[in-house]
């Protein structure tokens, strides 16, 4: 386990905030192989503020937007969560539908209703960069069933009272508050990077922070040093 030096002299097991006192650890190098898309105009501070729209506690150094409702703390605009245009994903969806119909299983699929979603977390050593630590050995896939409407992906922090629904404590390149998986009212699933330090990639494309991306059954996205996550629809006969 990596140990980081806190400005107050503590030895921290967390690389962004001290695991002993919660003080921000300044000057921690970011992963060199990840493209950054976080707004550079945000000035890091130790303060927090309450979102006026949904009352979520927001850390001032975590970005311009509320990670839950999209409120813009800089402009005061409400619900600024633009939906990305995903031409590549739409093409992939068309290809899936074409393949399904040609295989003769389209009729069966059309009769199955999505009633929930599972998330399967894998360690993928092929994602490791030479400067990353070695991945855990012989760790089996971990399956999470999404029971909440909003599901935080990240790492636990007792000091900061962060307890993600999808906890990835084995990968220290994952932010404590990294991304959200949201169950929509029509039982579709969306993914949103919430200004993570090292980003989230879907189909090898870096996601823009605070933009909702609709996921399809079987989609996979990657984050951290070597973490791959697959989403699987839970279906029943309609």
Backbone bond lengths (Angstrom), bond angles and torsions (degrees), N, CA, C in turn:
res aa  C-N    CA-C-N  psi(-1)  N-CA   C-N-CA  omega(-1)  CA-C   N-CA-C  phi
1 X - - - 1.469 - - 1.526 109.27 -
2 X 1.318 117.28 134.10 1.451 122.12 179.73 1.527 110.33 -73.39
3 X 1.347 116.08 144.17 1.457 122.01 177.73 1.526 107.96 -118.30
4 X 1.329 116.30 133.32 1.453 121.55 -178.08 1.535 109.22 -119.34
5 X 1.319 116.92 147.18 1.461 121.94 -175.62 1.518 110.57 -90.49
6 X 1.309 116.36 121.27 1.467 122.78 177.22 1.532 109.67 -77.88
7 X 1.350 118.90 146.13 1.474 120.79 177.06 1.523 113.10 -57.22
8 X 1.358 116.83 -23.47 1.455 120.47 179.69 1.527 112.61 -92.20
9 X 1.346 115.98 6.18 1.458 120.00 174.98 1.512 115.54 97.49
10 X 1.335 118.61 -3.94 1.464 120.65 179.73 1.530 110.74 -75.98
11 X 1.322 115.86 156.97 1.462 121.73 171.69 1.522 107.66 -98.01
12 X 1.327 116.27 114.40 1.464 122.27 -173.15 1.518 110.73 -104.36
13 X 1.337 115.87 141.17 1.470 121.19 174.06 1.524 111.33 -89.84
14 X 1.342 117.11 -5.41 1.461 122.03 178.41 1.516 108.62 -110.17
15 X 1.354 117.08 139.35 1.448 119.16 -171.49 1.521 113.85 -88.61
16 X 1.357 119.35 -12.21 1.460 118.49 -179.05 1.528 113.13 -105.94
17 X 1.343 117.59 -40.80 1.463 121.67 176.60 1.529 108.37 -128.66
18 X 1.317 116.37 141.66 1.463 121.16 -177.60 1.523 110.87 -60.14
19 X 1.327 116.92 130.09 1.459 121.06 -179.79 1.526 111.83 -74.02
20 X 1.347 117.68 -10.86 1.460 121.15 179.36 1.527 112.21 -93.93
21 X 1.362 116.55 -46.85 1.467 119.43 -172.80 1.516 114.17 -121.96
22 X 1.341 117.99 -9.50 1.457 121.41 177.77 1.517 114.70 85.52
23 X 1.335 118.70 2.79 1.463 121.51 179.21 1.525 110.24 -69.81
24 X 1.353 116.63 139.78 1.456 120.15 179.06 1.518 109.77 -67.40
25 X 1.340 115.81 134.36 1.455 121.46 178.23 1.517 107.68 -91.33
26 X 1.319 116.20 111.32 1.457 121.28 -175.72 1.523 110.73 -86.94
27 X 1.327 115.69 150.57 1.455 120.88 174.05 1.502 114.30 79.32
28 X 1.335 119.04 14.31 1.459 121.14 177.47 1.513 108.94 -72.90
29 X 1.328 120.06 124.29 1.465 121.11 -178.40 1.513 111.25 -66.64
30 X 1.325 116.02 141.03 1.455 121.29 176.63 1.519 109.16 -88.22
31 X 1.317 116.91 160.80 1.455 120.30 179.71 1.525 109.04 -63.36
32 X 1.340 119.64 126.75 1.463 121.56 -174.04 1.515 113.54 -72.61
33 X 1.323 118.26 -16.71 1.459 120.24 -171.44 1.513 112.70 -96.85
34 X 1.337 118.53 3.25 1.459 121.10 -178.57 1.518 109.77 -107.66
35 X 1.328 117.17 128.57 1.452 121.85 177.71 1.524 109.47 -72.94
36 X 1.334 117.74 131.77 1.448 121.35 -177.54 1.519 110.21 -93.86
37 X 1.335 115.26 140.25 1.458 119.74 177.10 1.520 111.27 -129.21
38 X 1.344 118.05 8.09 1.456 121.44 -176.98 1.534 109.22 -73.73
39 X 1.286 117.47 140.37 1.455 123.89 -178.69 1.518 110.00 -59.71
40 X 1.330 116.72 118.80 1.462 121.35 -175.24 1.514 112.59 -78.29
41 X 1.335 118.34 -5.26 1.464 120.40 -179.24 1.511 112.82 -81.04
42 X 1.334 117.97 -9.47 1.461 120.78 -178.73 1.522 109.46 -78.89
43 X 1.307 118.47 125.75 1.459 123.24 179.22 1.515 109.81 -92.93
44 X 1.352 118.20 118.74 1.465 120.54 -178.74 1.522 111.60 -62.00
45 X 1.322 117.20 134.47 1.461 123.24 172.55 1.509 107.80 -139.21
46 X 1.322 115.84 173.85 1.452 120.33 178.73 1.522 111.86 -95.69
47 X 1.324 116.89 -0.91 1.455 119.76 -173.95 1.510 112.17 -84.34
48 X 1.305 115.75 162.34 1.449 122.30 173.94 1.521 108.46 -126.82
49 X 1.323 115.46 159.25 1.456 120.67 176.52 1.520 109.07 -142.22
50 X 1.308 115.97 160.87 1.452 122.11 -177.50 1.521 109.40 -98.52
51 X 1.330 116.41 129.65 1.460 120.50 177.28 1.534 108.63 -64.33
52 X 1.332 118.00 126.97 1.462 119.73 -179.04 1.520 113.91 -72.09
53 X 1.337 117.21 -14.29 1.461 120.37 -178.66 1.526 113.22 -90.76
54 X 1.356 116.46 -44.47 1.469 118.54 -174.87 1.523 113.23 -124.26
55 X 1.352 118.27 1.66 1.469 124.64 175.96 1.520 113.79 67.88
56 X 1.335 117.78 18.41 1.457 120.70 176.38 1.522 109.98 -75.72
57 X 1.347 117.04 139.28 1.462 121.19 175.63 1.529 108.44 -71.96
58 X 1.329 116.18 125.05 1.464 121.77 -176.55 1.518 109.37 -117.80
59 X 1.331 116.97 128.59 1.454 121.34 175.80 1.523 108.50 -83.97
60 X 1.320 116.84 127.85 1.458 121.54 -173.02 1.519 113.36 -61.90
61 X 1.330 117.42 -23.89 1.461 119.67 -178.93 1.523 112.89 -95.17
62 X 1.344 117.72 13.17 1.464 120.15 -177.30 1.526 112.75 -103.27
63 X 1.335 117.93 7.36 1.448 120.24 177.38 1.517 112.50 126.66
64 X 1.333 115.29 175.32 1.467 120.60 -177.60 1.517 113.18 -79.94
65 X 1.340 117.61 -23.27 1.448 121.26 -168.44 1.522 112.41 -106.88
66 X 1.330 116.02 149.36 1.462 121.10 167.80 1.521 107.94 -67.32
67 X 1.327 116.62 129.98 1.455 119.92 -174.81 1.525 113.25 -73.71
68 X 1.335 117.38 -9.56 1.455 120.54 179.34 1.517 111.92 -99.72
69 X 1.342 118.09 -52.13 1.468 120.26 -172.18 1.516 113.89 -111.22
70 X 1.347 118.44 -9.15 1.453 120.83 176.92 1.517 115.27 87.84
71 X 1.347 119.30 7.13 1.463 121.38 177.93 1.528 109.98 -56.75
72 X 1.339 116.58 134.50 1.455 121.88 -179.08 1.525 109.22 -92.91
73 X 1.340 117.53 110.82 1.465 122.03 -177.55 1.520 112.32 -72.01
74 X 1.335 118.34 -16.25 1.455 121.47 -179.83 1.523 111.19 -86.69
75 X 1.345 116.85 -48.12 1.469 120.58 -175.88 1.517 113.40 -96.10
76 X 1.357 116.91 -17.45 1.456 120.47 -176.76 1.516 113.34 80.29
77 X 1.339 117.55 7.55 1.467 120.80 179.50 1.519 109.81 -74.55
78 X 1.324 116.22 148.19 1.460 121.70 -175.89 1.526 111.38 -99.26
79 X 1.339 115.44 135.84 1.463 120.82 171.84 1.511 114.33 60.79
80 X 1.344 117.35 39.19 1.456 119.50 179.26 1.520 109.67 -80.21
81 X 1.320 116.93 76.94 1.456 121.80 178.19 1.523 107.23 -124.04
82 X 1.328 118.29 83.64 1.457 120.42 -176.54 1.513 111.80 -66.48
83 X 1.326 116.27 143.01 1.461 121.48 176.10 1.518 108.45 -88.35
84 X 1.319 116.34 123.51 1.464 120.21 -175.71 1.516 111.34 -71.73
85 X 1.324 115.21 145.41 1.457 120.25 171.81 1.515 107.40 -85.68
86 X 1.293 116.40 121.34 1.455 119.93 -171.44 1.512 109.84 -120.32
87 X 1.319 116.18 75.68 1.462 120.64 -178.00 1.524 110.30 -60.33
88 X 1.331 116.91 -42.76 1.455 120.25 -178.61 1.517 110.84 -62.66
89 X 1.334 117.02 -42.49 1.458 119.85 -179.09 1.528 110.81 -66.48
90 X 1.357 116.63 -39.81 1.455 119.54 179.04 1.517 110.54 -61.79
91 X 1.340 115.60 -39.27 1.460 118.72 177.84 1.521 110.90 -64.67
92 X 1.360 115.72 -40.26 1.466 119.35 178.32 1.525 110.53 -63.20
93 X 1.363 116.26 -39.86 1.457 119.76 178.21 1.511 111.79 -63.11
94 X 1.342 116.57 -39.12 1.461 120.59 177.95 1.515 110.84 -63.95
95 X 1.337 115.18 -40.44 1.463 119.48 178.81 1.526 110.56 -64.02
96 X 1.356 117.26 -41.15 1.458 119.69 178.71 1.518 110.81 -61.43
97 X 1.364 115.84 -43.63 1.450 119.71 -177.86 1.516 111.01 -64.65
98 X 1.361 115.74 -40.85 1.457 120.21 179.28 1.513 110.93 -62.59
99 X 1.345 115.78 -44.29 1.463 119.66 179.89 1.520 111.30 -64.53
100 X 1.342 116.53 -38.10 1.457 120.46 -179.72 1.516 110.94 -65.09
101 X 1.327 115.98 -45.46 1.455 119.51 -178.79 1.518 111.63 -65.05
102 X 1.342 116.30 -38.63 1.454 119.05 -178.06 1.512 111.87 -70.48
103 X 1.345 116.84 -22.94 1.466 119.40 -179.39 1.523 112.02 -84.80
104 X 1.324 116.69 -6.91 1.462 119.67 177.20 1.507 113.50 86.53
105 X 1.372 119.06 6.14 1.464 120.94 -177.52 1.521 112.31 -102.81
106 X 1.330 117.63 4.53 1.458 120.68 -176.67 1.510 112.53 -61.00
107 X 1.334 118.13 -39.35 1.455 121.72 -179.09 1.519 110.98 -63.04
108 X 1.338 116.01 -41.31 1.467 120.13 179.45 1.522 110.20 -64.69
109 X 1.359 116.73 -46.16 1.456 120.50 -178.44 1.520 111.80 -61.46
110 X 1.332 116.96 -36.81 1.456 120.07 -177.54 1.519 112.26 -68.28
111 X 1.343 117.60 -19.32 1.457 121.37 179.89 1.527 112.60 -91.45
112 X 1.339 117.57 -5.04 1.457 121.85 -178.71 1.524 110.04 -98.31
113 X 1.323 116.09 126.95 1.456 121.28 179.68 1.527 110.35 -98.07
114 X 1.325 116.42 138.84 1.463 120.88 175.99 1.527 108.59 -76.51
115 X 1.324 116.76 121.98 1.464 121.01 -178.72 1.538 111.93 -114.87
116 X 1.320 117.21 -3.45 1.460 120.70 179.48 1.518 110.68 176.91
117 X 1.333 115.13 -177.70 1.464 120.42 -177.98 1.521 110.08 -139.52
118 X 1.331 115.20 143.08 1.454 122.85 170.86 1.524 108.86 -112.86
119 X 1.325 115.65 149.74 1.456 122.48 176.61 1.526 107.55 -120.60
120 X 1.328 116.28 127.64 1.457 120.81 179.98 1.524 108.52 -115.28
121 X 1.329 116.32 123.41 1.462 122.62 -176.96 1.524 109.37 -103.76
122 X 1.335 115.47 126.59 1.461 122.04 -179.68 1.529 109.99 -118.75
123 X 1.326 116.01 151.99 1.457 121.93 165.54 1.516 106.75 -94.24
124 X 1.327 116.74 119.27 1.465 121.46 -178.36 1.528 108.84 -115.30
125 X 1.341 118.39 97.49 1.473 121.10 -177.07 1.525 113.03 -59.41
126 X 1.329 118.36 -23.06 1.463 120.36 -179.25 1.531 112.11 -67.34
127 X 1.336 117.53 -17.76 1.464 121.68 178.82 1.528 112.31 -81.78
128 X 1.313 116.86 -12.52 1.471 120.88 -173.50 1.520 111.34 -66.96
129 X 1.329 114.65 132.47 1.458 122.25 172.94 1.530 108.25 -88.30
130 X 1.339 117.63 150.28 1.477 119.07 -179.40 1.522 114.41 -53.34
131 X 1.340 118.19 -29.04 1.453 120.08 -178.90 1.527 113.19 -88.78
132 X 1.329 117.25 -1.10 1.467 121.09 178.26 1.525 110.15 -84.22
133 X 1.338 116.90 155.97 1.471 119.02 174.67 1.522 110.45 -69.46
134 X 1.313 115.11 165.37 1.463 119.48 177.10 1.527 109.89 -66.82
135 X 1.341 117.96 141.54 1.467 120.05 178.83 1.526 111.52 -71.53
136 X 1.328 117.26 160.62 1.466 120.20 175.93 1.533 110.55 -57.37
137 X 1.302 116.16 144.47 1.470 121.19 -177.92 1.526 109.85 -93.63
138 X 1.327 115.59 133.74 1.474 123.10 173.91 1.533 112.95 58.49
139 X 1.318 117.39 32.39 1.467 119.08 175.65 1.521 109.13 -84.95
140 X 1.331 118.22 119.80 1.467 120.43 -179.30 1.516 111.23 -72.79
141 X 1.344 118.48 161.75 1.463 120.95 175.42 1.532 110.62 -58.30
142 X 1.326 116.18 146.54 1.464 123.09 178.60 1.523 107.97 -113.47
143 X 1.331 116.88 127.32 1.464 121.43 -178.88 1.529 110.03 -107.19
144 X 1.326 115.30 130.13 1.460 122.20 175.45 1.530 107.90 -117.63
145 X 1.325 117.31 130.81 1.468 120.35 171.30 1.522 107.89 -93.53
146 X 1.321 116.86 129.99 1.463 120.90 -176.31 1.526 109.83 -78.65
147 X 1.328 116.43 104.21 1.468 121.52 179.85 1.515 112.38 -95.87
148 X 1.337 117.35 -19.21 1.454 121.64 -177.12 1.528 110.37 -101.48
149 X 1.323 116.09 158.57 1.469 119.88 175.09 1.524 109.50 -68.61
150 X 1.328 117.16 -45.60 1.463 122.11 178.43 1.524 108.47 -112.46
151 X 1.332 116.47 124.35 1.458 122.50 -174.80 1.522 109.64 -122.33
152 X 1.341 115.87 115.23 1.453 121.29 -179.04 1.520 110.87 -81.26
153 X 1.331 116.16 133.43 1.460 123.13 170.93 1.520 107.58 -102.69
154 X 1.324 117.40 128.16 1.464 119.18 -179.87 1.513 111.70 173.70
155 X 1.345 114.92 -156.07 1.460 121.18 178.86 1.524 110.17 -122.15
156 X 1.316 115.79 145.26 1.458 121.35 179.05 1.524 111.02 -66.67
157 X 1.328 115.48 144.01 1.459 122.20 172.26 1.520 107.80 -143.67
158 X 1.324 116.26 112.04 1.458 120.23 178.39 1.526 110.86 -67.82
159 X 1.335 116.86 -38.93 1.461 121.02 -178.13 1.511 110.93 -61.95
160 X 1.344 116.86 -41.08 1.467 121.26 -176.30 1.521 112.55 -98.79
161 X 1.349 116.90 5.47 1.470 122.53 177.68 1.526 111.79 55.82
162 X 1.334 115.86 45.19 1.464 121.87 176.98 1.518 108.19 -107.59
163 X 1.327 116.22 121.19 1.463 121.25 -178.47 1.531 108.53 -135.15
164 X 1.327 117.63 86.45 1.468 121.41 -174.67 1.528 112.47 -65.06
165 X 1.335 115.71 148.84 1.464 120.30 172.83 1.528 110.08 -66.34
166 X 1.334 116.75 -33.46 1.468 121.83 176.56 1.525 106.40 -116.25
167 X 1.332 115.73 92.70 1.462 122.07 -173.91 1.523 110.14 -89.41
168 X 1.338 116.09 125.03 1.460 122.56 -178.86 1.524 109.08 -118.30
169 X 1.322 116.91 56.36 1.461 121.85 -173.92 1.527 113.15 -66.85
170 X 1.322 117.70 -15.68 1.464 121.09 -177.38 1.531 112.26 -80.03
171 X 1.336 118.72 -7.55 1.467 122.10 -175.98 1.526 109.06 -124.56
172 X 1.347 117.48 103.71 1.466 119.53 -173.41 1.530 113.52 -79.55
173 X 1.336 118.30 1.64 1.460 120.70 172.42 1.520 111.38 -90.12
174 X 1.342 116.97 -0.83 1.460 122.44 173.68 1.528 108.04 -88.56
175 X 1.330 117.41 130.82 1.460 120.60 178.68 1.529 110.21 -68.98
176 X 1.328 116.66 156.96 1.462 119.92 176.28 1.529 110.26 -60.65
177 X 1.331 116.54 -43.32 1.468 121.21 171.41 1.525 106.25 -114.26
178 X 1.312 116.81 95.77 1.465 120.67 -169.64 1.532 112.50 -100.51
179 X 1.345 116.78 -52.99 1.467 120.63 -174.77 1.524 109.06 -155.05
180 X 1.335 115.49 166.46 1.458 121.66 177.98 1.523 109.78 -123.77
181 X 1.331 116.05 138.74 1.460 123.26 166.72 1.524 106.58 -110.20
182 X 1.333 116.71 122.77 1.459 121.20 -174.37 1.526 110.41 -119.20
183 X 1.338 115.35 128.82 1.458 120.91 174.78 1.528 108.35 -85.39
184 X 1.328 115.89 115.76 1.456 120.16 -178.73 1.532 110.26 -81.11
185 X 1.326 116.28 167.65 1.473 120.83 -176.35 1.529 112.54 -65.78
186 X 1.339 117.38 -22.32 1.474 120.13 178.43 1.525 112.09 -94.86
187 X 1.361 116.69 16.44 1.465 124.04 178.24 1.528 113.49 68.67
188 X 1.343 117.30 17.07 1.454 119.47 169.14 1.526 108.56 -86.67
189 X 1.333 115.63 169.20 1.462 121.41 -174.87 1.525 109.01 -126.13
190 X 1.341 116.38 133.07 1.461 120.35 177.30 1.518 110.57 -121.42
191 X 1.329 114.27 150.15 1.463 122.92 179.51 1.525 108.51 -116.35
192 X 1.341 116.38 136.53 1.466 121.35 177.63 1.519 109.71 -138.55
193 X 1.331 117.43 119.99 1.459 120.15 169.16 1.532 107.13 -74.86
194 X 1.339 117.33 132.46 1.463 120.17 -174.25 1.534 111.55 -108.89
195 X 1.327 114.73 41.81 1.465 119.70 177.15 1.512 112.69 83.04
196 X 1.332 116.79 37.57 1.464 120.70 -179.23 1.525 110.52 -65.53
197 X 1.331 115.74 157.11 1.466 120.88 -177.24 1.516 112.22 -67.03
198 X 1.339 117.59 -37.61 1.462 120.97 -173.14 1.519 113.92 -117.43
199 X 1.329 117.80 6.71 1.446 120.56 169.37 1.521 115.58 81.91
200 X 1.333 113.98 171.43 1.459 123.72 178.99 1.524 107.45 -134.37
201 X 1.331 116.63 137.13 1.457 120.85 -177.24 1.535 110.67 -119.45
202 X 1.322 116.18 130.79 1.464 122.44 174.84 1.518 107.44 -120.68
203 X 1.335 116.72 122.79 1.468 121.76 -175.41 1.532 110.49 53.78
204 X 1.336 115.26 40.92 1.470 123.99 177.36 1.521 112.78 65.45
205 X 1.337 118.14 17.07 1.460 122.41 177.86 1.522 108.92 -112.93
206 X 1.339 116.59 130.06 1.456 121.32 179.94 1.533 110.04 -68.80
207 X 1.327 116.85 128.44 1.454 120.59 178.40 1.522 111.02 -78.15
208 X 1.334 115.89 143.59 1.460 120.12 173.77 1.526 108.86 -78.57
209 X 1.335 118.28 137.63 1.468 120.18 179.20 1.524 111.80 -60.12
210 X 1.329 114.85 143.70 1.461 123.72 173.96 1.518 113.42 64.58
211 X 1.320 117.90 27.12 1.466 122.42 175.30 1.525 108.02 -117.99
212 X 1.334 116.91 123.84 1.461 121.59 -179.79 1.525 110.86 -77.72
213 X 1.329 116.11 130.87 1.459 122.99 178.62 1.523 107.96 -119.58
214 X 1.327 117.11 123.18 1.465 120.17 178.89 1.522 109.49 -76.59
215 X 1.331 115.93 130.78 1.458 121.93 -179.15 1.523 110.91 -98.20
216 X 1.328 115.06 152.38 1.455 122.48 175.69 1.531 109.07 -108.87
217 X 1.311 116.12 156.18 1.466 121.24 176.77 1.526 109.38 -55.18
218 X 1.335 116.42 124.91 1.457 121.02 179.23 1.514 114.57 94.74
219 X 1.339 118.50 -7.03 1.463 120.31 177.65 1.517 110.58 -62.45
220 X 1.340 115.53 149.47 1.457 122.17 177.06 1.523 109.44 -129.72
221 X 1.332 116.39 142.81 1.461 120.80 173.86 1.518 108.84 -134.73
222 X 1.318 116.59 159.57 1.464 121.44 -174.00 1.525 110.16 -126.24
223 X 1.326 115.18 153.27 1.461 121.83 179.55 1.519 108.31 -161.61
224 X 1.338 115.61 166.52 1.458 119.45 178.19 1.519 112.42 69.35
225 X 1.346 115.08 -156.36 1.464 120.90 179.80 1.524 112.34 -73.70
226 X 1.341 116.56 -46.19 1.462 120.09 -171.76 1.525 111.37 -156.91
227 X 1.324 117.08 36.04 1.464 121.36 -177.69 1.527 110.11 -102.35
228 X 1.330 115.84 127.41 1.466 122.95 176.46 1.531 107.78 -119.07
229 X 1.333 117.09 135.06 1.455 122.08 -178.24 1.519 110.11 -124.64
230 X 1.325 116.43 127.62 1.464 122.17 177.20 1.520 109.37 -111.15
231 X 1.335 116.50 141.82 1.464 120.64 176.69 1.525 109.00 -109.64
232 X 1.325 115.52 136.91 1.473 121.22 -175.91 1.515 108.82 -131.96
233 X 1.338 115.88 125.46 1.449 121.06 179.39 1.530 109.76 -74.73
234 X 1.329 116.15 139.61 1.455 122.53 174.01 1.537 106.25 -98.52
235 X 1.309 117.45 122.33 1.463 121.51 -172.37 1.526 112.03 -121.57
236 X 1.327 115.35 158.55 1.451 121.44 170.96 1.527 108.40 -142.21
237 X 1.310 116.33 160.55 1.452 120.95 -178.82 1.521 110.03 -70.02
238 X 1.338 116.13 124.46 1.462 121.09 -177.41 1.514 113.07 -85.68
